Amino acid sequence: MLNMKRRNFIKAGGVVAAASLAGFPFISFGKSTGRVVIVGGGYGGATAAKYLRLADSNIKVTLIEPKTHYISCPMSNEVLAGERNISSITVSYQALNTNYGINLVHQMATEIDPVQKNVRTADGRNFPYDRLIVSPGVDFRWDAIAGYDESAVAAMPHAWNAGNQTLLLRKQLVAMEDGGLVIIIAPPNPFKCPPGPYERASQIAHYLKQHKPKSKILILDQKDKFSKQGLFKQGWKQHYAGMIEWIPASQDGKVLAVHPDKMMIETDFEEHEGDVINVIPPQKAGKIAQMAGLTDKTGWCPVDQKTFESTIHKDVHIIGDASIAGKMPKSGYAASSQAKVCAAAVAALINGQTVAEPSYVNTCYSLITPNHGVSVSAIYQLNDEGNIVSVKGAGGLSPMDASAWEREQEANHAHSWIRNILSDSFG
Ligand SMILES: Cc1cc2nc3c(=O)[nH]c(=O)nc-3n(C[C@H](O)[C@H](O)[C@H](O)COP(=O)(O)OP(=O)(O)OC[C@H]3O[C@@H](n4cnc5c(N)ncnc54)[C@H](O)[C@@H]3O)c2cc1C
C-alpha cells in the first residue's frame, strides 16, 4: 500500500469520501418487471436493495432478513470501551420499505433452489426470483479450535457479530478486577474486518487505562502480521506503553485448544489463564451460501468480480464478506461498494443492457483512542483477468509521522463515516 505525504493524504480522504457517494450510476432503466430477492440485510444486502430500486423502480425487490433492526459491527469496539451505547449503532430496516418500496420479510432464508430459482424461508413461504443477491456475511468455523464450540461463547465471547455478544464482553470487562488479564485470540486470514482485533485491543486498553490501569492485554495471533501494524504499534507505544502484548503465530501465538471451564488457553509451549477471554474464531462464508452450494473449497463464494454473479450458479450474485472479491478486504465499506456495483449490474442485466465497467472503493478507519484515528484506503478496478485490484497511486495508509491534529481529524472522519454509511445503507 502506498505511503502518502501528509497533505496529499488528507486530500485523498476527501476524494475517497466523494467517490463513495458518486460511485453509483443513477441510471433509471424504468421498463422491467423483474423480481430480485436479496438474502441478508447487512451492509451488502441492504445497500443492494436500496440501490437496485434507485436504478430501476420497476424491479420488485424483496429483502429477506430475520432481524427487524441491524446492529453495526463497525464502531462496536467503542461499545467495549464504554465510549458509546449500542443503540447508537442500531438501525431499523423500516426506511427501506417506506422510502424505496422494498418488500421486507423478517425471516431466515432456509433454502435456496438455484434450479427452480426460489428461496424458502423458515415460516415455509416461497420467494421465486429472476435474480438473487446473497449477502449473509460470515459463519464461524466451529471445528477449528478444540474446545471452542457454540456453548463456549457464554464464557469466552467472540463479540464478532455485534449485539448480545458485544454487551457480554463489555460486562466481563467491567466486572474484571484491576490487574486482570484480557486475552484476545486474533483469527487467521481471511476474516471479517482485518484491523478489527487490533482496534478492539486499543479500545479495551483505552477503557482499562482509565479504570483498571494495572491490567494487561495479551493478543495471541494466528498469523504473523496484521493490517496497519506499524500504525497500531506506534499508537500502543504512545498511549498504552506496557499494556498490550502481541504474540504472532510463529512465536507461539497459535492456539491449540481453549478450556472455557478453566478460562485457559493452550498454545504449543504455554498455558495462558485469562480473566476475560475474547476468542475470534476462523471464518467462512455464511451458512446459507454453503448450504446452497455457492462456496468452493476455500469456504468462500467465487464470483465474476464485475457483476458478482456466482461462477457456480447462474443468476445468483454474492456480495460482501461471503464473496471472493479480489484484493478487497472483508469490510462494511467494501460490502456497500460491491452492493452498488452489483445493483447496477443486476438492473442492467434484467433490462438486457450492457453492464458498465465498475470501480470500487474502501476505507477502513480504526480508533486507537477516541482522538487518535488511523486508516487505510483504496480505489479498485478490474484487471485484464477480471480480478479486482487496487488502483496504483490512489488511497494509502495514514502517514507514520502525522501530527496529533491529523490523528484527531482521522478520528473525526471515522465518526462521520459511521453516520454516513448507516444512512447510505439503511436510510
Ligand atoms: C468488531 C468489528 C469492527 C468492524 N469495523 C469495521 C469498520 O470500521 N469499517 C468497515 O467497513 N467494516 C468493519 N467491520 C466489518 C463489517 O462489519 C463487515 O465487513 C460487514 O458487516 C459485511 O457486510 P455483509 O453484508 O457482507 O454482512 P453482514 O453485515 O454481517 O450482514 C449479514 C446479514 O445477513 C443476515 N443473514 C445471514 N444468514 C441469513 C439467512 N439465512 N437468511 C436471511 N438473512 C441472513 C444476517 O442476519 C445479517 O444481518 C467490522 C467488523 C467487526 C466484527
The ligand as a MOL file (V3000), in Angstrom:
LIG
                    3D

  0  0  0     0  0            999 V3000
M  V30 BEGIN CTAB
M  V30 COUNTS 53 58 0 0 0
M  V30 BEGIN ATOM
M  V30 1 C -15.6030 -5.5080 15.6240 0
M  V30 2 C -15.7870 -5.2100 14.1720 0
M  V30 3 C -15.4980 -3.9220 13.7050 0
M  V30 4 C -15.6730 -3.6220 12.3540 0
M  V30 5 N -15.3560 -2.3620 11.9270 0
M  V30 6 C -15.4990 -2.0380 10.6180 0
M  V30 7 C -15.2020 -0.7270 10.1740 0
M  V30 8 O -14.8030 0.1410 10.9400 0
M  V30 9 N -15.3800 -0.4660 8.8570 0
M  V30 10 C -15.8530 -1.3920 7.9730 0
M  V30 11 O -16.0010 -1.0660 6.7870 0
M  V30 12 N -16.1240 -2.6500 8.3780 0
M  V30 13 C -15.9590 -3.0110 9.6630 0
M  V30 14 N -16.2730 -4.2870 10.0960 0
M  V30 15 C -16.6410 -5.3110 9.0920 0
M  V30 16 C -18.1310 -5.2730 8.7140 0
M  V30 17 O -18.9380 -5.4510 9.8510 0
M  V30 18 C -18.4470 -6.3950 7.7080 0
M  V30 19 O -17.4520 -6.4860 6.7320 0
M  V30 20 C -19.7980 -6.1110 7.0480 0
M  V30 21 O -20.8130 -6.1400 8.0330 0
M  V30 22 C -20.0890 -7.0960 5.9200 0
M  V30 23 O -21.3690 -6.8900 5.3790 0
M  V30 24 P -22.2050 -8.1370 4.8300 0
M  V30 25 O -23.4460 -7.5660 4.2450 0
M  V30 26 O -21.3370 -8.9920 3.9950 0
M  V30 27 O -22.5290 -8.9990 6.1280 0
M  V30 28 P -23.2540 -8.5860 7.4920 0
M  V30 29 O -23.2010 -7.1320 7.7290 0
M  V30 30 O -22.6800 -9.4950 8.5130 0
M  V30 31 O -24.7720 -8.9440 7.2510 0
M  V30 32 C -25.2190 -10.2370 7.0200 0
M  V30 33 C -26.7140 -10.2690 7.2730 0
M  V30 34 O -27.2350 -11.4580 6.7210 0
M  V30 35 C -28.2150 -11.9570 7.5880 0
M  V30 36 N -28.3400 -13.3870 7.3010 0
M  V30 37 C -27.4160 -14.3740 7.4440 0
M  V30 38 N -27.9170 -15.5630 7.0670 0
M  V30 39 C -29.1800 -15.3270 6.6350 0
M  V30 40 C -30.2170 -16.1640 6.1400 0
M  V30 41 N -30.0530 -17.4750 6.0070 0
M  V30 42 N -31.4000 -15.5980 5.8180 0
M  V30 43 C -31.5960 -14.2520 5.9540 0
M  V30 44 N -30.6400 -13.4190 6.4210 0
M  V30 45 C -29.4490 -13.9550 6.7720 0
M  V30 46 C -27.7090 -11.6490 8.9860 0
M  V30 47 O -28.7610 -11.6060 9.9260 0
M  V30 48 C -27.0570 -10.2730 8.7600 0
M  V30 49 O -27.9420 -9.2050 9.0560 0
M  V30 50 C -16.1400 -4.6150 11.4530 0
M  V30 51 C -16.4390 -5.8960 11.9290 0
M  V30 52 C -16.2600 -6.1860 13.2730 0
M  V30 53 C -16.5850 -7.5630 13.7610 0
M  V30 END ATOM
M  V30 BEGIN BOND
M  V30 1 1 1 2
M  V30 2 1 2 3
M  V30 3 2 2 52
M  V30 4 2 3 4
M  V30 5 1 4 5
M  V30 6 1 4 50
M  V30 7 2 5 6
M  V30 8 1 6 7
M  V30 9 1 6 13
M  V30 10 2 7 8
M  V30 11 1 7 9
M  V30 12 1 9 10
M  V30 13 2 10 11
M  V30 14 1 10 12
M  V30 15 2 12 13
M  V30 16 1 13 14
M  V30 17 1 14 15
M  V30 18 1 14 50
M  V30 19 1 15 16
M  V30 20 1 16 17
M  V30 21 1 16 18
M  V30 22 1 18 19
M  V30 23 1 18 20
M  V30 24 1 20 21
M  V30 25 1 20 22
M  V30 26 1 22 23
M  V30 27 1 23 24
M  V30 28 2 24 25
M  V30 29 1 24 26
M  V30 30 1 24 27
M  V30 31 1 27 28
M  V30 32 2 28 29
M  V30 33 1 28 30
M  V30 34 1 28 31
M  V30 35 1 31 32
M  V30 36 1 32 33
M  V30 37 1 33 34
M  V30 38 1 33 48
M  V30 39 1 34 35
M  V30 40 1 35 36
M  V30 41 1 35 46
M  V30 42 1 36 37
M  V30 43 1 36 45
M  V30 44 2 37 38
M  V30 45 1 38 39
M  V30 46 1 39 40
M  V30 47 2 39 45
M  V30 48 1 40 41
M  V30 49 2 40 42
M  V30 50 1 42 43
M  V30 51 2 43 44
M  V30 52 1 44 45
M  V30 53 1 46 47
M  V30 54 1 46 48
M  V30 55 1 48 49
M  V30 56 2 50 51
M  V30 57 1 51 52
M  V30 58 1 52 53
M  V30 END BOND
M  V30 END CTAB
M  END
